[in-house]
């Protein structure tokens, strides 16, 4: 059963990440696979074992027409990407709302709401 409650938007946005493991930090940059109001899914080029998930992480998301947004979250799951011959992993990040400022999260929510609105509502054509 899927415990996610927010709709996913399939968007490939530039993202930088820093994942804190017990003894080291893994950093990199990639693109999102999908995003929602509660988190993002991304592809990680380094193999990480996440048996002790959630793992703390920080992401910096670059969305159009907005300054880069730095958000705190947790890696909730990480697994190999199906069909990939490389060591690429897919990871799910759940945001930790209490760990970032209101303006940052407000900008992120505005972006998500705009995308959802444009997905479901088309402008009316005037005759």
C-alpha positions in Angstrom: 0.0 0.0 0.0 1.2 3.5 -0.9 1.3 5.7 2.2 1.8 8.9 0.2 -1.2 11.3 0.2 0.1 14.1 -2.1 -0.2 14.0 -5.8 3.1 13.6 -7.7 4.1 15.9 -10.5 6.5 14.4 -12.9 9.1 17.2 -13.2 12.8 17.0 -13.8 14.2 20.0 -11.9 17.8 20.6 -10.9 18.5 19.6 -7.4 21.6 19.4 -5.1 21.6 17.0 -2.1 23.6 16.3 1.0 22.7 13.0 2.8 24.1 12.4 6.2 25.2 8.9 6.9 26.6 7.8 10.3 30.3 8.3 9.4 30.1 10.5 6.2 28.1 12.8 4.0 27.2 12.0 0.4 26.7 15.1 -1.8 25.8 15.5 -5.4 23.5 17.1 -7.9 20.9 15.5 -10.2 17.3 16.2 -11.3 14.1 15.3 -9.6 12.0 12.5 -10.9 8.8 13.8 -9.4 7.8 16.4 -6.7 4.9 16.9 -4.4 3.9 19.1 -1.5 5.4 16.6 0.9 8.7 15.6 -0.8 10.6 14.7 -3.9 11.9 11.6 -5.6 15.4 11.9 -7.1 18.0 9.8 -8.7 21.4 9.4 -6.8 24.5 8.3 -8.7 26.2 6.9 -5.6 25.0 3.7 -4.0 23.9 4.1 -0.4 22.6 1.5 2.0 19.6 2.9 3.8 18.6 0.1 6.2 18.4 2.6 9.0 16.2 5.0 7.0 15.1 7.7 7.6 18.4 9.5 6.9 18.7 13.2 7.4 19.3 15.2 4.2 19.3 18.7 2.8 18.2 19.5 -0.7 18.5 22.7 -2.7 15.9 22.8 -5.5 16.1 25.1 -8.4 12.6 26.0 -9.7 11.9 28.4 -12.5 11.5 32.1 -11.7 12.5 31.6 -8.1 15.7 31.7 -6.1 17.1 28.3 -5.2 15.2 26.8 -2.2 17.0 24.9 0.5 14.8 22.4 2.3 15.5 19.9 5.1 14.1 16.4 4.8 14.7 12.7 5.4 15.5 9.9 2.9 12.6 7.6 3.6 13.7 4.9 1.1 16.5 4.2 -1.4 16.6 1.4 -3.9 18.3 0.6 -7.2 16.8 2.1 -10.3 15.1 -0.7 -12.3 16.7 -1.5 -15.6 19.8 0.6 -14.9 23.2 -1.0 -15.4 25.0 1.7 -13.3 24.8 2.0 -9.6 22.0 4.6 -9.9 19.6 4.7 -7.0 16.2 6.2 -6.6 15.4 7.9 -3.3 12.3 9.3 -1.7 12.8 12.5 0.4 10.1 13.6 2.8 10.3 17.2 3.9 10.7 18.1 7.5 8.5 21.2 7.7 9.6 22.4 11.1 13.2 22.6 9.9 13.0 25.4 7.4 11.7 28.9 7.2 8.2 29.9 6.2 9.2 32.0 3.2 11.1 29.1 1.7 8.3 26.6 2.1 5.7 29.2 0.9 7.7 29.7 -2.3 7.8 25.9 -2.8 4.1 25.5 -2.2 3.3 28.4 -4.6 5.2 26.6 -7.3 3.4 23.3 -6.6 0.0 24.9 -6.6 0.7 26.8 -9.8 1.8 23.5 -11.5 -1.3 21.7 -10.2 -3.6 24.5 -11.3 -2.2 24.6 -14.8 -2.5 20.8 -15.0 -6.2 20.7 -14.2 -7.6 24.0 -15.3 -7.2 25.4 -18.8 -7.8 29.1 -19.5 -11.2 29.9 -20.9 -11.2 31.1 -24.5 -13.1 34.2 -25.2 -15.1 34.3 -28.4 
